[in-house]
Amino acid sequence: MIAPDIYCTTYDEGNPGLSGLQWWRMDSGFPSNPKVLAILDEKDGHRAGFVWLCSIAWTVQHGTDGLVPVRALPFIHARKVDAERLVRHGLWHEYPDGGWLINGWDEKQTTAEGKSLKSQAARDAAMIRWHGKTGVQM
């Protein structure tokens, strides 16, 4: 039997309000996106496409709002050449302080702050539902 915690991931150990398996929005047109098709035409271009997907997952998991730091490259199976390719094709942008920003992140994904606000609103609603008010003192 597989342990149930294998299927769970912690969003931020220091912030228990943001825990659980995280999801992200994915454009169903991704496979036919002109930028993706251009990358796939290049030698080893499929690697960069996979890196782009992994970069989204990594940034969602770590709450960086689309920022991919240089130190994250090994964790998203990326090489420097993959990062350069993603920048060249407009899927990433170089970040002034180092690393890269995923193009269009804030248009498609919920920011870490947005998730935190949504989570707090859900906790407040549960408090009202079960206790009739928010901020119940224990």
TIRO-2110 file (N, C-alpha, C; in Angstrom, 1 decimal):
// TIRO-2110
0.8, -1.2, 0.0, N, 1, A
0.0, 0.0, 0.0, CA, 1, A
0.9, 1.2, 0.0, C, 1, A
0.5, 2.2, -0.8, N, 2, A
1.2, 3.5, -0.9, CA, 2, A
0.8, 4.4, 0.2, C, 2, A
1.7, 5.0, 0.9, N, 3, A
1.4, 6.0, 2.0, CA, 3, A
0.6, 7.2, 1.4, C, 3, A
-0.5, 7.6, 2.0, N, 4, A
-1.2, 8.7, 1.5, CA, 4, A
-0.5, 10.0, 1.4, C, 4, A
0.5, 10.2, 2.2, N, 5, A
1.3, 11.5, 2.1, CA, 5, A
2.1, 11.6, 0.9, C, 5, A
2.3, 10.5, 0.1, N, 6, A
3.0, 10.6, -1.2, CA, 6, A
2.3, 11.5, -2.1, C, 6, A
1.0, 11.6, -2.0, N, 7, A
0.2, 12.4, -2.9, CA, 7, A
0.0, 13.8, -2.5, C, 7, A
0.5, 14.2, -1.4, N, 8, A
0.4, 15.5, -0.8, CA, 8, A
1.7, 16.3, -0.9, C, 8, A
1.7, 17.5, -1.2, N, 9, A
2.9, 18.3, -1.2, CA, 9, A
2.6, 19.6, -0.4, C, 9, A
3.5, 20.1, 0.3, N, 10, A
3.4, 21.3, 1.2, CA, 10, A
3.8, 22.5, 0.4, C, 10, A
2.9, 23.4, 0.3, N, 11, A
3.1, 24.7, -0.5, CA, 11, A
4.2, 25.5, 0.2, C, 11, A
4.1, 25.7, 1.5, N, 12, A
5.0, 26.5, 2.3, CA, 12, A
5.0, 26.0, 3.7, C, 12, A
6.0, 25.4, 4.1, N, 13, A
6.1, 24.8, 5.5, CA, 13, A
5.9, 25.9, 6.5, C, 13, A
6.4, 27.1, 6.2, N, 14, A
6.3, 28.2, 7.2, CA, 14, A
4.9, 28.9, 7.3, C, 14, A
4.0, 28.5, 6.3, N, 15, A
2.7, 29.1, 6.3, CA, 15, A
1.7, 28.0, 6.1, C, 15, A
1.2, 27.5, 7.2, N, 16, A
0.2, 26.4, 7.1, CA, 16, A
-1.1, 26.7, 6.4, C, 16, A
-1.4, 28.0, 6.2, N, 17, A
-2.6, 28.3, 5.5, CA, 17, A
-2.4, 28.1, 4.0, C, 17, A
-1.2, 27.8, 3.5, N, 18, A
-1.0, 27.5, 2.1, CA, 18, A
-0.5, 26.1, 1.9, C, 18, A
-1.2, 25.1, 2.4, N, 19, A
-0.7, 23.8, 2.3, CA, 19, A
-1.6, 23.0, 1.4, C, 19, A
-1.1, 21.9, 0.9, N, 20, A
-1.9, 21.0, 0.1, CA, 20, A
-1.4, 20.9, -1.3, C, 20, A
-2.0, 20.1, -2.1, N, 21, A
-1.6, 19.9, -3.5, CA, 21, A
-2.0, 21.2, -4.3, C, 21, A
-1.1, 21.8, -5.0, N, 22, A
-1.3, 23.0, -5.8, CA, 22, A
-1.6, 22.7, -7.2, C, 22, A
-2.5, 23.5, -7.8, N, 23, A
-2.8, 23.3, -9.2, CA, 23, A
-2.5, 24.6, -10.0, C, 23, A
-2.4, 24.5, -11.3, N, 24, A
-2.2, 25.7, -12.1, CA, 24, A
-3.1, 25.6, -13.3, C, 24, A
-3.3, 26.8, -13.9, N, 25, A
-4.1, 26.8, -15.2, CA, 25, A
-3.1, 26.6, -16.4, C, 25, A
-3.6, 25.8, -17.3, N, 26, A
-2.8, 25.5, -18.5, CA, 26, A
-3.7, 25.8, -19.7, C, 26, A
-3.2, 26.5, -20.6, N, 27, A
-3.9, 26.8, -21.9, CA, 27, A
-4.0, 25.6, -22.7, C, 27, A
-5.2, 25.2, -23.1, N, 28, A
-5.4, 24.0, -23.9, CA, 28, A
-4.7, 24.1, -25.3, C, 28, A
-4.4, 25.4, -25.7, N, 29, A
-3.7, 25.6, -27.0, CA, 29, A
-2.2, 25.5, -26.9, C, 29, A
-1.7, 25.1, -25.7, N, 30, A
-0.2, 25.0, -25.5, CA, 30, A
0.5, 24.2, -26.6, C, 30, A
0.0, 23.0, -27.0, N, 31, A
0.7, 22.2, -28.0, CA, 31, A
0.8, 22.9, -29.4, C, 31, A
-0.1, 23.8, -29.7, N, 32, A
0.0, 24.4, -31.0, CA, 32, A
0.4, 25.9, -30.9, C, 32, A
0.8, 26.4, -29.8, N, 33, A
1.3, 27.7, -29.6, CA, 33, A
2.5, 28.0, -30.5, C, 33, A
2.5, 29.0, -31.3, N, 34, A
3.6, 29.3, -32.2, CA, 34, A
5.0, 29.3, -31.5, C, 34, A
5.0, 29.8, -30.3, N, 35, A
6.3, 29.8, -29.6, CA, 35, A
6.8, 28.4, -29.3, C, 35, A
5.9, 27.6, -28.9, N, 36, A
6.2, 26.2, -28.6, CA, 36, A
6.6, 25.5, -29.9, C, 36, A
5.8, 25.7, -30.9, N, 37, A
6.2, 25.0, -32.2, CA, 37, A
7.6, 25.5, -32.7, C, 37, A
7.9, 26.7, -32.5, N, 38, A
9.2, 27.2, -32.9, CA, 38, A
10.3, 26.5, -32.1, C, 38, A
10.1, 26.4, -30.8, N, 39, A
11.1, 25.7, -29.9, CA, 39, A
11.2, 24.2, -30.4, C, 39, A
10.1, 23.6, -30.7, N, 40, A
10.2, 22.2, -31.0, CA, 40, A
10.9, 21.9, -32.4, C, 40, A
11.0, 23.0, -33.2, N, 41, A
11.7, 22.9, -34.5, CA, 41, A
13.2, 22.8, -34.2, C, 41, A
13.7, 23.2, -33.1, N, 42, A
15.1, 23.3, -32.8, CA, 42, A
15.6, 21.9, -32.2, C, 42, A
16.9, 21.6, -32.4, N, 43, A
17.5, 20.5, -31.8, CA, 43, A
17.3, 20.5, -30.3, C, 43, A
16.9, 19.5, -29.6, N, 44, A
16.6, 19.4, -28.2, CA, 44, A
15.6, 20.4, -27.7, C, 44, A
14.8, 21.0, -28.6, N, 45, A
13.8, 21.9, -28.3, CA, 45, A
12.7, 21.3, -27.4, C, 45, A
12.5, 20.0, -27.5, N, 46, A
11.5, 19.4, -26.6, CA, 46, A
11.9, 19.5, -25.2, C, 46, A
13.2, 19.5, -24.9, N, 47, A
13.6, 19.7, -23.5, CA, 47, A
13.2, 21.0, -22.9, C, 47, A
13.3, 22.1, -23.7, N, 48, A
12.9, 23.4, -23.3, CA, 48, A
11.4, 23.4, -23.0, C, 48, A
10.6, 22.8, -23.8, N, 49, A
9.2, 22.7, -23.6, CA, 49, A
8.8, 22.0, -22.3, C, 49, A
9.5, 20.9, -22.0, N, 50, A
9.3, 20.2, -20.7, CA, 50, A
9.8, 21.1, -19.5, C, 50, A
10.9, 21.8, -19.7, N, 51, A
11.4, 22.7, -18.7, CA, 51, A
10.4, 23.8, -18.4, C, 51, A
9.8, 24.3, -19.4, N, 52, A
8.8, 25.4, -19.2, CA, 52, A
7.6, 24.9, -18.4, C, 52, A
7.1, 23.7, -18.6, N, 53, A
6.1, 23.1, -17.8, CA, 53, A
6.5, 22.9, -16.4, C, 53, A
7.7, 22.3, -16.2, N, 54, A
8.3, 22.1, -14.9, CA, 54, A
8.5, 23.4, -14.1, C, 54, A
8.8, 24.5, -14.9, N, 55, A
9.1, 25.8, -14.2, CA, 55, A
7.7, 26.3, -13.6, C, 55, A
6.6, 26.1, -14.3, N, 56, A
5.4, 26.5, -13.8, CA, 56, A
5.0, 25.7, -12.5, C, 56, A
5.2, 24.4, -12.6, N, 57, A
4.9, 23.6, -11.4, CA, 57, A
5.8, 24.0, -10.2, C, 57, A
7.1, 24.3, -10.5, N, 58, A
8.0, 24.7, -9.4, CA, 58, A
7.6, 26.0, -8.8, C, 58, A
7.3, 27.0, -9.6, N, 59, A
6.9, 28.3, -9.1, CA, 59, A
5.6, 28.3, -8.3, C, 59, A
4.7, 27.5, -8.8, N, 60, A
3.4, 27.3, -8.0, CA, 60, A
3.7, 26.7, -6.7, C, 60, A
4.5, 25.6, -6.7, N, 61, A
4.8, 24.9, -5.4, CA, 61, A
5.5, 25.8, -4.4, C, 61, A
6.4, 26.7, -4.9, N, 62, A
7.2, 27.5, -4.0, CA, 62, A
6.7, 28.9, -3.9, C, 62, A
5.6, 29.2, -4.5, N, 63, A
5.0, 30.5, -4.3, CA, 63, A
5.8, 31.7, -4.8, C, 63, A
6.5, 31.6, -5.9, N, 64, A
7.4, 32.6, -6.3, CA, 64, A
6.7, 33.5, -7.4, C, 64, A
5.5, 33.3, -7.7, N, 65, A
4.7, 34.1, -8.6, CA, 65, A
5.4, 34.2, -10.0, C, 65, A
5.9, 33.1, -10.5, N, 66, A
6.5, 33.0, -11.8, CA, 66, A
7.9, 33.3, -11.9, C, 66, A
8.6, 33.6, -10.8, N, 67, A
10.0, 33.8, -10.8, CA, 67, A
10.8, 32.5, -10.7, C, 67, A
11.7, 32.2, -11.6, N, 68, A
12.5, 31.0, -11.6, CA, 68, A
13.9, 31.4, -11.3, C, 68, A
14.4, 31.2, -10.0, N, 69, A
15.8, 31.6, -9.7, CA, 69, A
16.7, 30.6, -10.3, C, 69, A
17.9, 31.1, -10.5, N, 70, A
19.0, 30.3, -11.2, CA, 70, A
19.2, 28.9, -10.4, C, 70, A
19.1, 29.0, -9.1, N, 71, A
19.3, 27.8, -8.2, CA, 71, A
18.2, 26.8, -8.5, C, 71, A
17.1, 27.1, -9.1, N, 72, A
16.0, 26.2, -9.4, CA, 72, A
16.2, 25.3, -10.6, C, 72, A
17.2, 25.7, -11.5, N, 73, A
17.4, 25.0, -12.7, CA, 73, A
17.5, 23.5, -12.6, C, 73, A
18.3, 23.0, -11.6, N, 74, A
18.4, 21.5, -11.5, CA, 74, A
17.0, 20.8, -11.1, C, 74, A
16.2, 21.6, -10.4, N, 75, A
15.0, 21.0, -9.9, CA, 75, A
13.9, 21.0, -11.0, C, 75, A
14.1, 21.7, -12.0, N, 76, A
13.1, 21.7, -13.1, CA, 76, A
13.7, 21.1, -14.4, C, 76, A
14.8, 20.3, -14.2, N, 77, A
15.5, 19.5, -15.2, CA, 77, A
16.0, 20.4, -16.3, C, 77, A
16.5, 21.6, -16.0, N, 78, A
16.9, 22.6, -17.0, CA, 78, A
18.4, 22.8, -17.0, C, 78, A
18.9, 23.1, -18.2, N, 79, A
20.2, 23.5, -18.4, CA, 79, A
20.2, 25.0, -18.8, C, 79, A
21.3, 25.7, -18.7, N, 80, A
21.4, 27.1, -19.1, CA, 80, A
20.9, 27.3, -20.5, C, 80, A
21.2, 26.4, -21.4, N, 81, A
20.8, 26.5, -22.8, CA, 81, A
19.3, 26.4, -22.9, C, 81, A
18.6, 25.7, -22.1, N, 82, A
17.2, 25.6, -22.1, CA, 82, A
16.6, 27.0, -21.7, C, 82, A
17.2, 27.6, -20.6, N, 83, A
16.7, 28.9, -20.2, CA, 83, A
16.9, 29.9, -21.3, C, 83, A
18.1, 29.9, -22.0, N, 84, A
18.3, 30.8, -23.0, CA, 84, A
17.3, 30.7, -24.2, C, 84, A
17.0, 29.4, -24.5, N, 85, A
16.0, 29.1, -25.5, CA, 85, A
14.6, 29.7, -25.2, C, 85, A
14.2, 29.5, -23.9, N, 86, A
12.9, 30.0, -23.5, CA, 86, A
12.9, 31.5, -23.5, C, 86, A
14.0, 32.2, -23.2, N, 87, A
14.0, 33.6, -23.3, CA, 87, A
13.9, 34.0, -24.8, C, 87, A
14.7, 33.4, -25.6, N, 88, A
14.8, 33.7, -27.0, CA, 88, A
13.4, 33.6, -27.7, C, 88, A
12.6, 32.7, -27.2, N, 89, A
11.3, 32.4, -27.8, CA, 89, A
10.1, 33.1, -27.0, C, 89, A
10.5, 33.9, -26.0, N, 90, A
9.5, 34.7, -25.3, CA, 90, A
8.6, 34.0, -24.3, C, 90, A
9.0, 32.8, -23.9, N, 91, A
8.3, 32.1, -22.8, CA, 91, A
8.8, 32.5, -21.4, C, 91, A
10.0, 32.9, -21.3, N, 92, A
10.6, 33.4, -20.1, CA, 92, A
11.2, 34.8, -20.4, C, 92, A
11.3, 35.6, -19.4, N, 93, A
12.0, 36.9, -19.5, CA, 93, A
13.1, 36.9, -18.4, C, 93, A
14.3, 37.5, -18.8, N, 94, A
15.3, 37.6, -17.8, CA, 94, A
14.9, 38.5, -16.7, C, 94, A
15.2, 38.1, -15.5, N, 95, A
14.8, 38.9, -14.3, CA, 95, A
16.0, 39.8, -13.9, C, 95, A
15.9, 41.0, -13.6, N, 96, A
17.0, 41.9, -13.3, CA, 96, A
17.9, 41.4, -12.2, C, 96, A
17.3, 40.8, -11.2, N, 97, A
18.1, 40.4, -10.0, CA, 97, A
18.6, 38.9, -10.2, C, 97, A
18.5, 38.4, -11.4, N, 98, A
19.0, 37.0, -11.6, CA, 98, A
17.8, 36.1, -11.8, C, 98, A
17.9, 35.1, -12.6, N, 99, A
16.8, 34.2, -12.8, CA, 99, A
15.9, 34.7, -13.9, C, 99, A
14.7, 34.2, -14.0, N, 100, A
13.8, 34.4, -15.1, CA, 100, A
12.3, 34.6, -14.6, C, 100, A
11.5, 35.3, -15.3, N, 101, A
10.1, 35.4, -15.1, CA, 101, A
9.3, 34.6, -16.2, C, 101, A
8.4, 33.8, -15.8, N, 102, A
7.6, 33.2, -16.8, CA, 102, A
6.6, 34.2, -17.5, C, 102, A
6.7, 34.2, -18.8, N, 103, A
5.9, 35.2, -19.5, CA, 103, A
4.4, 35.0, -19.3, C, 103, A
3.7, 36.0, -18.9, N, 104, A
2.2, 36.0, -18.8, CA, 104, A
1.8, 35.3, -17.5, C, 104, A
2.7, 35.1, -16.5, N, 105, A
2.3, 34.5, -15.3, CA, 105, A
1.1, 35.1, -14.6, C, 105, A
1.1, 36.4, -14.4, N, 106, A
0.0, 37.0, -13.7, CA, 106, A
-1.3, 37.1, -14.5, C, 106, A
-1.2, 36.8, -15.8, N, 107, A
-2.5, 36.8, -16.5, CA, 107, A
-3.2, 35.5, -16.4, C, 107, A
-2.5, 34.4, -16.1, N, 108, A
-3.1, 33.1, -16.1, CA, 108, A
-3.2, 32.4, -14.7, C, 108, A
-2.2, 32.8, -13.8, N, 109, A
-2.1, 32.1, -12.5, CA, 109, A
-2.5, 33.0, -11.4, C, 109, A
-2.9, 32.4, -10.3, N, 110, A
-3.2, 33.1, -9.1, CA, 110, A
-1.9, 33.3, -8.3, C, 110, A
-1.7, 34.6, -7.9, N, 111, A
-0.5, 34.9, -7.2, CA, 111, A
-0.5, 34.3, -5.8, C, 111, A
0.6, 34.2, -5.1, N, 112, A
0.7, 33.7, -3.8, CA, 112, A
-0.1, 34.5, -2.8, C, 112, A
-0.1, 35.8, -3.0, N, 113, A
-1.0, 36.7, -2.2, CA, 113, A
-2.4, 36.4, -2.4, C, 113, A
-2.8, 36.2, -3.7, N, 114, A
-4.2, 35.9, -4.0, CA, 114, A
-4.6, 34.6, -3.4, C, 114, A
-3.8, 33.6, -3.4, N, 115, A
-4.1, 32.3, -2.7, CA, 115, A
-4.2, 32.5, -1.2, C, 115, A
-3.4, 33.3, -0.6, N, 116, A
-3.4, 33.5, 0.8, CA, 116, A
-4.7, 34.2, 1.2, C, 116, A
-5.1, 35.2, 0.4, N, 117, A
-6.4, 35.9, 0.6, CA, 117, A
-7.6, 35.0, 0.5, C, 117, A
-7.6, 34.2, -0.5, N, 118, A
-8.6, 33.2, -0.8, CA, 118, A
-8.7, 32.2, 0.4, C, 118, A
-7.6, 31.7, 0.8, N, 119, A
-7.5, 30.8, 2.0, CA, 119, A
-8.0, 31.4, 3.2, C, 119, A
-7.7, 32.7, 3.5, N, 120, A
-8.2, 33.4, 4.7, CA, 120, A
-9.7, 33.6, 4.6, C, 120, A
-10.2, 33.9, 3.4, N, 121, A
-11.6, 34.1, 3.3, CA, 121, A
-12.3, 32.8, 3.5, C, 121, A
-11.8, 31.7, 3.1, N, 122, A
-12.4, 30.3, 3.4, CA, 122, A
-12.4, 30.0, 4.8, C, 122, A
-11.3, 30.4, 5.5, N, 123, A
-11.2, 30.1, 7.0, CA, 123, A
-12.2, 31.0, 7.7, C, 123, A
-12.4, 32.2, 7.3, N, 124, A
-13.3, 33.1, 7.9, CA, 124, A
-14.8, 32.6, 7.7, C, 124, A
-15.0, 32.2, 6.5, N, 125, A
-16.4, 31.6, 6.2, CA, 125, A
-16.7, 30.4, 7.0, C, 125, A
-15.7, 29.5, 7.2, N, 126, A
-15.8, 28.3, 8.0, CA, 126, A
-16.1, 28.7, 9.5, C, 126, A
-15.3, 29.7, 9.9, N, 127, A
-15.5, 30.2, 11.3, CA, 127, A
-16.9, 30.7, 11.5, C, 127, A
-17.4, 31.4, 10.6, N, 128, A
-18.8, 32.0, 10.7, CA, 128, A
-19.8, 30.8, 10.7, C, 128, A
-19.6, 29.8, 9.7, N, 129, A
-20.5, 28.7, 9.6, CA, 129, A
-20.5, 27.9, 10.9, C, 129, A
-19.4, 27.6, 11.5, N, 130, A
-19.4, 26.8, 12.7, CA, 130, A
-19.5, 27.5, 14.0, C, 130, A
-19.1, 28.7, 14.1, N, 131, A
-19.1, 29.4, 15.3, CA, 131, A
-20.0, 30.7, 15.3, C, 131, A
-20.5, 31.1, 14.2, N, 132, A
-21.3, 32.3, 14.1, CA, 132, A
-20.6, 33.6, 14.0, C, 132, A
-19.3, 33.6, 14.1, N, 133, A
-18.5, 34.8, 14.0, CA, 133, A
-17.0, 34.5, 13.7, C, 133, A
-16.3, 35.5, 13.3, N, 134, A
-14.9, 35.3, 13.0, CA, 134, A
-14.1, 35.6, 14.3, C, 134, A
-12.8, 35.1, 14.3, N, 135, A
-11.9, 35.4, 15.4, CA, 135, A
-12.4, 34.8, 16.8, C, 135, A
-12.9, 33.6, 16.8, N, 136, A
-13.3, 33.0, 18.0, CA, 136, A
-12.1, 32.7, 18.9, C, 136, A
-12.2, 33.2, 20.2, N, 137, A
-11.1, 33.0, 21.1, CA, 137, A
-11.3, 31.6, 21.7, C, 137, A
-10.2, 30.9, 21.8, N, 138, A
-10.2, 29.5, 22.4, CA, 138, A
-9.7, 29.5, 23.8, C, 138, A
END
